[in-house]
Amino acid sequence: MEYVLGVDLGTSAVKVLLVSKIGDVVDEASESYPLYHDQPGYSEQDPEDWVKATKTAIKILTDKLEDNTAIKGMSFSGQMHGLVLLDKDKKPLRRAILWNDTRTTEECREIEAMVGIETLHSETKNPALEGFTLPKILWVKKHEPDIFEQADVFLLPKDYVRYRISGDVSMDYSDAAGTLLLNVEKKAWSTIMCEKTGVDINLCPALVGSYDHTGTVREEVASETGLSTDCQVFAGGADNACGAIGAGILQDGLTLASTGTSGVVLSYEETGDKDFAGQVHYFNHGDPEAYYTMGVTLAAGYSLSWFKDTFAKEISFEELVAEAHASTVGAKGLLYTPYIVGERTPYPDSQIRASFIGAHASHTRGDFARAVIEGITFSLNESVHIFRAKGKTINKVVASGGGAKSDLWLQIQADVFDAEVVTLQNEQGPGMGAAILAAVGTGWFTDLKSCAKTFVHYGKSYQPVEENKQAYQQLFSLYQQVYNQTKTISHDLAAFR
């Protein structure tokens, strides 16, 4: 039997999947690493920690194999946007500044002023947000000029790990799309963005496709991990792009709804020429001929975790969802907006906060729990609503994450999205997407779609209930009014937090 490795470099840990030629996950290993929060809003990691953890996880897997030459290839999924600055010797100049670091608000406004909102959207297809890479580059340039002067190239997290494994310095299109330096439609570094923001275009690495060959395992790494030096290394993709691949989002009409701590709605796009005016993210797909649009709910599963920890600590999640099930569509007239840590789509507002609207004396804890689940789904539906308004067809939604583990939540998604909702039989997320990239790169399959037919299988299906769908359409229109009605109050309350 032959295998590939799918390496998923997350924010808290790296997860490595050993996947067979027929798509079975034969084994997996995970290793964690620390986060550094030196000041409020700062979030950093040491790139060396990623490398050590990845090598350790791979070694755990190879130690169990009789023939390590059976691992024919490997590819990567990685946390997006994180800035890794390298000197001329390709050594990190400082710790990586991560996607969830919020120190760069001032730089975002500077980018808007230097480039202009219209040009920013036409070139990068995205708004200037603190999470992206360009604001981090400008922050280092401004606050750490001695370090910035030594910078020879920048990489994103998974690309640095890949460089350490194969010696190749490059970045794939799907991850580069999250830097604010890529012309997404043209798939090239934007000379306009670089010139207007004062970033030397030579700081940007070579661009490659997600399943392009980027070398083989270096001899030193082979001795440390048990891999063969013949093991091929492929570029990989951004975590959301790989999550889409791992869920089979590889054709028009398919959309992914992932409800982890945050929530993501991601839809396949065949072209890169649509104009969403920065309302949603618009990135290059791991499929070389495709793109994807994406909306983000900052506190999806986190909203339910917060509610449980605050008001139902003594019971299990299953018991809390059962209480929610006993409620009714619309939670007996109660609405919740999941803005407990601010919001991203369609309101990029760090100061907005959550609301329960319509509470009355007869409401139970189960009603509140149902309102939370419905409110999260309404927030995700904001992205679905935007996609459809731009002519997008959404007839099947693949559900993943915590929201895919509850029959109630899955049915609510089908009713609110007005689409068939299906689950994955074997949900492995971005790691499976990385494994699919490796499988195509090694030549097992001719393209991602044919590989996904073997590797990705759907489970249960949920169809919208007409009566529920109509009620949720009315409730969603009420939900959409809450942000504008509470924005000023939330912003004024910030002084008392």
PAVOPA-978576 format. One line per field, with one value per residue (C-alpha): residue in one letter; x, y negated, z. Coordinates in steps of 0.5 Angstrom, whole numbers, padded with zeros to 4 digits. Each point is the difference from the previous one (the first is absolute). Layout:
<atoms>
code <- [A / ...]
x <- [X / ...]
y <- [Y / ...]
z <- [Z / ...]
</atoms>
This chain:
<atoms>
code <- [M / E / Y / V / L / G / V / D / L / G / T / S / A / V / K / V / L / L / V / S / K / I / G / D / V / V / D / E / A / S / E / S / Y / P / L / Y / H / D / Q / P / G / Y / S / E / Q / D / P / E / D / W / V / K / A / T / K / T / A / I / K / I / L / T / D / K / L / E / D / N / T / A / I / K / G / M / S / F / S / G / Q / M / H / G / L / V / L / L / D / K / D / K / K / P / L / R / R / A / I / L / W / N / D / T / R / T / T / E / E / C / R / E / I / E / A / M / V / G / I / E / T / L / H / S / E / T / K / N / P / A / L / E / G / F / T / L / P / K / I / L / W / V / K / K / H / E / P / D / I / F / E / Q / A / D / V / F / L / L / P / K / D / Y / V / R / Y / R / I / S / G / D / V / S / M / D / Y / S / D / A / A / G / T / L / L / L / N / V / E / K / K / A / W / S / T / I / M / C / E / K / T / G / V / D / I / N / L / C / P / A / L / V / G / S / Y / D / H / T / G / T / V / R / E / E / V / A / S / E / T / G / L / S / T / D / C / Q / V / F / A / G / G / A / D / N / A / C / G / A / I / G / A / G / I / L / Q / D / G / L / T / L / A / S / T / G / T / S / G / V / V / L / S / Y / E / E / T / G / D / K / D / F / A / G / Q / V / H / Y / F / N / H / G / D / P / E / A / Y / Y / T / M / G / V / T / L / A / A / G / Y / S / L / S / W / F / K / D / T / F / A / K / E / I / S / F / E / E / L / V / A / E / A / H / A / S / T / V / G / A / K / G / L / L / Y / T / P / Y / I / V / G / E / R / T / P / Y / P / D / S / Q / I / R / A / S / F / I / G / A / H / A / S / H / T / R / G / D / F / A / R / A / V / I / E / G / I / T / F / S / L / N / E / S / V / H / I / F / R / A / K / G / K / T / I / N / K / V / V / A / S / G / G / G / A / K / S / D / L / W / L / Q / I / Q / A / D / V / F / D / A / E / V / V / T / L / Q / N / E / Q / G / P / G / M / G / A / A / I / L / A / A / V / G / T / G / W / F / T / D / L / K / S / C / A / K / T / F / V / H / Y / G / K / S / Y / Q / P / V / E / E / N / K / Q / A / Y / Q / Q / L / F / S / L / Y / Q / Q / V / Y / N / Q / T / K / T / I / S / H / D / L / A / A / F / R]
x <- [0000 / 0002 / -0001 / 0000 / 0001 / -0005 / 0003 / -0005 / 0004 / -0005 / 0000 / 0001 / 0002 / 0003 / -0004 / 0003 / -0005 / 0003 / -0005 / 0000 / -0001 / -0007 / -0001 / 0000 / 0003 / 0004 / 0004 / 0000 / 0005 / -0001 / 0005 / -0001 / 0004 / -0001 / -0003 / 0003 / -0004 / 0005 / -0005 / -0007 / -0002 / 0007 / 0000 / 0006 / 0004 / 0007 / 0001 / 0005 / -0006 / -0004 / 0006 / 0002 / -0008 / -0001 / 0007 / -0003 / -0007 / 0003 / 0005 / -0006 / -0003 / 0006 / 0003 / -0007 / 0002 / 0004 / 0002 / 0000 / 0002 / -0008 / -0001 / 0000 / -0001 / -0003 / -0003 / -0002 / -0006 / 0001 / -0002 / -0001 / 0003 / 0006 / 0006 / 0007 / 0005 / 0007 / 0007 / 0004 / 0002 / -0007 / 0000 / -0006 / 0001 / -0005 / -0006 / -0006 / -0006 / -0006 / -0007 / -0003 / 0005 / -0004 / 0005 / 0000 / -0007 / 0004 / 0004 / -0007 / -0002 / 0007 / -0001 / -0007 / 0003 / 0006 / -0004 / -0007 / -0006 / -0002 / 0007 / 0001 / -0006 / 0001 / 0008 / -0001 / -0008 / 0001 / -0001 / 0006 / -0001 / 0005 / 0001 / 0003 / 0007 / 0002 / -0002 / 0004 / 0006 / -0001 / -0001 / 0007 / 0003 / -0003 / 0002 / 0006 / 0004 / 0006 / -0003 / -0004 / 0007 / 0003 / -0007 / 0002 / -0007 / -0006 / -0004 / -0006 / 0000 / -0001 / 0005 / 0005 / -0001 / 0000 / 0007 / 0003 / -0002 / 0002 / 0004 / -0005 / -0002 / -0007 / -0007 / -0006 / -0006 / -0005 / 0004 / 0003 / -0007 / -0001 / 0006 / -0003 / 0006 / -0003 / -0004 / -0005 / -0003 / 0007 / 0003 / 0007 / 0003 / -0003 / 0004 / -0005 / -0001 / 0008 / 0001 / -0005 / 0001 / 0008 / 0001 / 0006 / -0003 / 0006 / -0002 / -0005 / 0002 / -0001 / -0008 / -0002 / -0006 / -0002 / 0001 / 0007 / 0006 / 0005 / 0005 / 0002 / 0001 / 0007 / 0005 / 0000 / -0007 / -0001 / 0005 / -0004 / -0007 / 0001 / -0002 / 0003 / 0004 / -0004 / -0007 / -0002 / -0002 / -0006 / -0002 / -0006 / -0006 / -0003 / -0004 / -0007 / 0002 / 0002 / -0006 / -0004 / 0004 / -0001 / -0007 / -0001 / -0001 / 0002 / -0006 / -0005 / -0006 / 0004 / 0001 / 0004 / -0003 / 0005 / -0002 / 0006 / 0002 / -0001 / -0005 / 0002 / -0005 / 0004 / -0002 / 0003 / 0001 / 0002 / 0003 / 0004 / -0004 / -0006 / 0000 / -0003 / 0003 / 0004 / -0007 / 0003 / 0007 / 0002 / 0006 / 0003 / -0002 / 0005 / -0003 / 0004 / -0006 / -0004 / -0001 / -0005 / -0004 / 0000 / -0004 / 0002 / -0003 / 0005 / -0004 / -0004 / 0001 / 0003 / -0006 / -0003 / 0006 / -0001 / -0007 / 0001 / 0006 / -0004 / -0007 / 0000 / 0007 / -0003 / -0003 / 0003 / -0001 / -0004 / -0005 / 0000 / -0001 / -0006 / -0003 / 0001 / -0004 / -0006 / -0001 / -0003 / 0002 / 0002 / 0001 / -0006 / 0001 / 0007 / 0006 / 0008 / 0005 / 0007 / 0004 / 0004 / 0007 / -0002 / -0002 / 0003 / -0005 / -0004 / 0002 / 0007 / -0001 / 0005 / -0005 / -0006 / -0003 / -0005 / -0008 / -0005 / -0007 / -0007 / 0001 / -0006 / -0001 / -0003 / 0007 / 0004 / 0007 / -0002 / -0003 / 0007 / 0004 / -0004 / 0000 / 0008 / 0000 / -0005 / 0004 / 0006 / -0003 / -0003 / 0007 / 0002 / -0006 / 0003 / 0005 / -0004 / -0005 / 0006 / 0002 / -0007 / -0001 / 0006 / -0003 / 0003 / -0004 / 0000 / -0004 / 0005 / 0003 / 0006 / -0001 / 0007 / 0002 / -0004 / -0006 / 0000 / -0001 / -0007 / -0006 / -0004 / 0006 / 0000 / -0007 / 0000 / 0006 / -0005 / -0006 / 0004 / 0005 / -0006 / 0004 / 0002 / 0005 / 0005 / 0005 / 0007 / 0000 / 0008 / 0001 / 0007 / 0000 / 0006 / 0005 / -0004 / 0000 / 0008 / 0000 / -0004 / 0005 / 0005 / -0004 / -0001 / 0007 / 0003 / -0004 / -0005 / -0005 / -0001 / -0003 / -0003 / -0008 / 0002 / 0004 / -0006 / -0004 / 0004 / 0002 / -0006 / -0007 / -0006 / -0005 / -0006 / -0005 / -0005 / -0005 / -0003 / -0007 / -0005 / -0003 / 0006 / 0004 / -0006 / 0000 / 0008 / 0000 / -0005 / 0005 / 0006 / -0003 / -0001 / 0007 / 0003 / -0002 / 0003 / 0007 / -0002 / -0004 / 0005 / 0006 / 0001 / -0002 / 0005 / 0005 / -0002 / 0000 / 0008 / 0002 / -0003 / 0003]
y <- [0000 / -0007 / -0006 / -0008 / -0005 / -0005 / -0005 / -0006 / -0005 / -0003 / -0006 / 0005 / 0006 / 0004 / 0006 / 0005 / 0005 / 0006 / 0002 / 0006 / 0000 / 0001 / -0006 / 0004 / -0004 / 0006 / -0004 / -0007 / -0004 / -0007 / -0004 / -0007 / -0006 / -0007 / -0006 / -0007 / -0006 / -0005 / -0005 / -0001 / 0001 / 0004 / 0007 / 0003 / 0007 / 0002 / 0003 / 0005 / 0003 / 0002 / 0003 / 0004 / 0002 / 0002 / 0005 / 0003 / 0001 / 0003 / 0005 / 0003 / 0002 / 0003 / 0004 / 0004 / 0001 / 0006 / -0003 / -0008 / 0000 / 0001 / -0007 / -0003 / -0007 / -0005 / -0007 / -0005 / -0004 / -0006 / -0006 / -0006 / -0007 / 0001 / -0004 / 0004 / -0005 / 0003 / -0003 / 0002 / 0006 / 0002 / 0000 / -0003 / -0007 / 0000 / 0004 / 0001 / -0005 / 0004 / -0001 / -0002 / -0005 / -0007 / -0005 / -0003 / -0004 / -0006 / 0003 / 0003 / -0007 / -0003 / 0006 / -0003 / -0007 / 0002 / 0004 / -0002 / 0005 / 0001 / 0002 / 0004 / 0004 / 0001 / 0002 / 0004 / 0002 / -0001 / -0006 / -0002 / 0004 / 0001 / 0008 / -0001 / 0000 / -0007 / -0004 / 0004 / -0001 / -0008 / 0001 / 0003 / -0005 / -0006 / 0003 / 0005 / -0004 / 0004 / 0007 / -0002 / -0003 / 0007 / 0003 / 0004 / 0004 / 0001 / 0007 / 0002 / 0006 / 0006 / -0003 / -0001 / 0008 / 0002 / -0004 / 0004 / 0006 / 0000 / -0007 / -0003 / -0007 / -0002 / -0001 / 0003 / -0005 / 0002 / -0002 / -0006 / -0002 / -0002 / -0005 / -0006 / 0000 / 0005 / -0002 / 0006 / 0000 / -0001 / 0005 / -0004 / -0005 / -0007 / -0005 / -0005 / 0002 / 0001 / -0007 / -0004 / 0003 / 0000 / 0007 / 0003 / 0005 / 0004 / 0001 / 0005 / 0007 / 0004 / 0002 / 0008 / 0004 / 0004 / 0007 / -0003 / 0004 / -0004 / 0005 / 0006 / 0001 / -0002 / 0005 / -0003 / 0000 / 0007 / 0002 / -0003 / 0002 / 0007 / -0003 / 0002 / -0005 / 0002 / -0002 / -0006 / -0006 / -0004 / -0008 / 0001 / -0005 / -0005 / 0004 / -0003 / 0002 / 0007 / 0001 / -0001 / 0005 / 0005 / -0001 / 0000 / -0007 / 0001 / -0002 / -0006 / 0001 / 0003 / -0004 / 0002 / -0003 / 0002 / -0002 / 0001 / -0006 / -0005 / 0002 / 0000 / 0000 / 0002 / 0000 / 0003 / -0006 / 0002 / -0007 / -0006 / -0006 / -0001 / -0006 / 0001 / -0007 / 0003 / 0003 / 0007 / 0003 / 0002 / 0005 / 0004 / 0008 / 0006 / 0002 / -0004 / -0002 / -0003 / -0005 / 0000 / -0005 / 0000 / -0003 / 0001 / 0000 / -0002 / 0004 / 0006 / 0006 / -0005 / -0003 / 0006 / 0002 / -0007 / 0001 / 0007 / -0002 / -0006 / 0003 / 0007 / 0003 / 0006 / 0003 / 0003 / -0003 / 0006 / -0002 / -0007 / 0001 / 0004 / -0005 / -0005 / 0006 / -0001 / -0007 / -0002 / -0004 / -0007 / 0002 / -0002 / -0007 / -0001 / -0002 / 0000 / -0003 / 0003 / -0006 / 0002 / -0002 / -0004 / 0002 / 0001 / 0001 / -0004 / -0005 / 0000 / -0004 / 0002 / -0004 / 0003 / 0004 / 0006 / -0001 / 0004 / -0003 / 0001 / 0004 / 0001 / 0003 / 0006 / 0002 / 0006 / 0001 / 0005 / -0006 / -0004 / 0006 / 0001 / -0008 / 0001 / 0005 / -0003 / -0007 / 0004 / 0002 / -0006 / -0003 / 0005 / -0001 / -0007 / 0002 / 0005 / -0006 / -0004 / 0006 / 0001 / -0008 / 0000 / 0006 / 0006 / 0006 / 0004 / 0006 / 0005 / -0002 / 0005 / -0001 / 0001 / -0002 / 0000 / -0002 / 0007 / 0004 / -0002 / 0002 / -0006 / -0005 / 0004 / -0001 / -0007 / -0001 / 0003 / -0004 / -0007 / 0001 / 0003 / 0005 / 0008 / 0001 / 0006 / 0002 / 0003 / 0008 / -0001 / -0007 / -0002 / -0007 / -0004 / 0006 / 0004 / -0005 / 0000 / 0007 / -0001 / -0005 / 0005 / 0006 / -0004 / -0003 / 0007 / 0002 / 0005 / -0004 / -0005 / -0006 / -0002 / 0002 / 0007 / 0001 / -0003 / 0005 / 0006 / -0004 / -0004 / 0003 / -0003 / 0003 / -0003 / -0004 / -0006 / -0003 / -0007 / 0001 / -0005 / -0003 / -0001 / -0003 / -0005 / -0002 / 0000 / -0005 / -0005 / 0001 / -0001 / -0007 / -0002 / 0003 / -0005 / -0006 / 0001 / -0002 / -0007 / -0001 / 0002 / -0002 / -0007 / 0003 / 0005 / -0005 / -0005 / 0006 / 0001 / -0005 / 0004 / 0007]
z <- [0000 / -0002 / 0004 / 0001 / 0005 / 0001 / 0005 / 0003 / 0004 / 0005 / 0005 / 0006 / -0003 / -0006 / -0003 / -0005 / -0003 / -0003 / -0006 / -0005 / -0007 / 0001 / 0004 / 0007 / 0006 / 0002 / 0006 / 0003 / 0005 / 0003 / 0004 / 0003 / 0001 / 0004 / -0002 / 0002 / 0003 / 0002 / 0000 / -0001 / -0007 / -0002 / -0002 / -0002 / -0001 / -0001 / -0007 / 0003 / 0004 / -0006 / -0003 / 0006 / 0001 / -0007 / 0000 / 0007 / -0003 / -0007 / 0004 / 0005 / -0007 / -0003 / 0006 / -0001 / -0007 / -0003 / -0006 / 0000 / -0007 / -0001 / 0002 / -0007 / 0001 / 0005 / -0001 / 0005 / 0003 / 0004 / 0004 / -0004 / 0000 / 0005 / -0002 / 0000 / -0001 / -0003 / -0001 / -0005 / 0003 / 0000 / 0008 / 0004 / 0002 / 0005 / 0003 / -0005 / 0000 / 0000 / -0004 / 0007 / 0002 / 0000 / 0001 / -0007 / 0000 / -0002 / -0006 / -0003 / 0000 / -0003 / -0005 / -0002 / 0000 / -0005 / -0004 / -0001 / 0002 / -0007 / -0002 / 0006 / -0002 / -0007 / 0001 / 0006 / 0000 / 0008 / 0005 / 0004 / 0007 / 0005 / -0001 / -0007 / -0001 / -0003 / 0006 / 0004 / -0005 / 0001 / 0007 / 0001 / -0005 / 0004 / 0007 / -0001 / -0006 / 0002 / -0001 / -0006 / -0003 / 0000 / -0003 / -0007 / -0001 / 0004 / 0001 / 0003 / 0005 / -0004 / -0005 / 0005 / 0003 / -0007 / -0002 / 0006 / -0002 / -0008 / 0000 / -0005 / 0001 / -0003 / 0001 / -0003 / -0003 / 0005 / 0006 / -0004 / -0001 / 0008 / 0000 / -0003 / -0005 / -0006 / -0006 / 0002 / -0007 / -0004 / 0005 / 0000 / 0006 / -0001 / -0002 / 0001 / 0008 / 0001 / -0003 / 0003 / 0007 / -0001 / 0001 / -0005 / -0004 / 0000 / 0007 / -0003 / -0001 / -0006 / -0002 / -0001 / 0000 / 0006 / -0003 / -0004 / 0002 / 0005 / 0001 / 0004 / 0007 / 0002 / 0003 / 0006 / 0001 / -0002 / 0005 / 0005 / -0002 / -0003 / -0007 / -0006 / -0004 / -0006 / 0003 / -0004 / 0003 / -0003 / 0001 / 0004 / 0002 / 0005 / 0005 / -0003 / -0007 / 0003 / 0004 / -0006 / -0004 / 0006 / -0001 / -0007 / -0002 / -0007 / -0004 / -0001 / 0005 / 0006 / 0006 / 0006 / 0007 / 0006 / 0007 / 0004 / 0005 / -0005 / -0006 / -0008 / -0006 / -0006 / -0007 / -0006 / -0006 / -0007 / -0001 / 0003 / -0003 / 0005 / 0004 / 0007 / 0002 / 0006 / 0003 / 0000 / -0001 / -0007 / 0000 / -0005 / 0001 / 0000 / -0007 / -0005 / -0004 / 0006 / 0005 / 0007 / 0003 / 0008 / 0006 / 0007 / 0006 / 0006 / 0005 / -0002 / 0004 / 0005 / 0001 / 0002 / 0004 / 0004 / 0001 / 0003 / 0004 / 0003 / 0001 / 0000 / 0002 / 0004 / -0006 / -0007 / -0007 / -0002 / 0006 / -0002 / -0007 / 0002 / 0004 / -0006 / -0004 / 0005 / -0002 / -0007 / -0006 / 0002 / 0007 / 0002 / -0002 / 0002 / -0005 / 0002 / -0004 / 0001 / 0000 / 0007 / -0003 / -0005 / -0007 / -0007 / -0006 / -0002 / 0006 / 0001 / 0007 / 0005 / 0005 / -0001 / 0005 / 0001 / 0002 / 0002 / -0003 / 0002 / 0007 / 0004 / 0007 / -0003 / -0004 / 0003 / -0001 / -0006 / -0003 / 0001 / -0003 / -0006 / -0001 / 0000 / -0005 / -0005 / 0001 / -0002 / -0006 / -0002 / 0001 / -0005 / -0005 / 0000 / -0005 / -0004 / -0001 / -0003 / -0004 / -0003 / -0001 / -0005 / -0004 / 0004 / 0000 / 0006 / 0000 / 0005 / 0006 / 0003 / 0008 / 0004 / 0007 / 0006 / -0003 / -0004 / 0006 / 0002 / -0004 / 0002 / -0002 / -0007 / -0001 / 0002 / -0005 / -0005 / 0002 / 0000 / -0006 / -0004 / -0003 / 0001 / 0006 / 0000 / 0005 / -0002 / 0002 / 0002 / 0002 / 0000 / -0002 / -0003 / 0001 / -0005 / -0005 / 0001 / -0001 / -0007 / -0002 / 0001 / -0003 / -0006 / 0000 / 0000 / -0006 / 0003 / -0003 / -0006 / 0004 / 0007 / -0002 / -0002 / 0006 / 0004 / -0002 / 0003 / 0006 / 0002 / 0002 / 0002 / 0006 / 0002 / -0004 / 0003 / -0005 / 0002 / 0003 / -0003 / 0006 / 0004 / -0006 / -0001 / 0007 / 0000 / -0006 / 0004 / 0006 / -0004 / -0002 / 0007 / 0002 / -0006 / 0004 / 0006 / -0001 / -0003 / 0006 / 0005 / -0003 / 0003 / 0007 / 0000 / -0002 / 0006 / 0005 / -0002 / 0005 / 0005 / -0001]
</atoms>
